[in-house]
Amino acid sequence: MVCHDEHLLGDGRGFETHAHEELEIVSWVVSGALTHRDSLGSSATLRPGQVGHLRAGSGVTHSEIAAAPQTRFVQVWLVPDTEGLTPSYSVAEVPAGRGFVEAVRPTDGSTMYVAELDGGESVLLPAGARRHLFVASGALLRSSLAEPLGQGDAFLIEAEDDVEVTAAVPTQLLVWTLG
């Protein structure tokens, strides 16, 4: 994982056309809508429940502009398994469900999962030697802290032990397993 960013943009604001290469870029809209356009001719407006995956490969230009007031999105950049791949862009619907649902697998060693939890609900994190957890909305209880982990907080777990988390309120979690 090279980068993990969270952005809050007003309608019509964002990132004008810019270039990337040799990155796997994953975008998740928490609220609002985000329009992606690129030099491949791809154009899509991501909304909550959809994941966008840009394989920058040998090189691509793209823009990301908010298409709704108060658009909040998370973006992760990963190093590709192989250099020089043909650039591509895809959008996938992530079905709502209890527990963790696989959202995207941009490289052989990385997978993003999404979970929607009710307040008081507990869940085991997906298995993995390295896991990056991000609280997209809501809050988690954490036994080793006096206060809960809230929206925008993240932590890395570098152990294969089972880890259970409990939502303090309705919560959306994004978890990356990294190989």
LINTA-V95902 format. One record per helix or strand of 3 or more residues. SS is the DSSP state (A for helix, B for strand). FROM is the first residue (numbers start at 1). LEN is the number of residues. Records with the same first field share a line. If there is no record, write none. Layout:
BEGIN
SS = FROM-LEN  FROM-LEN
END
This chain:
BEGIN
B = 3-7  14-7  24-8  33-6  43-5  50-6  60-7  71-8  88-6  100-8  110-8  122-3  130-8  139-3  154-4  164-4  171-8
END
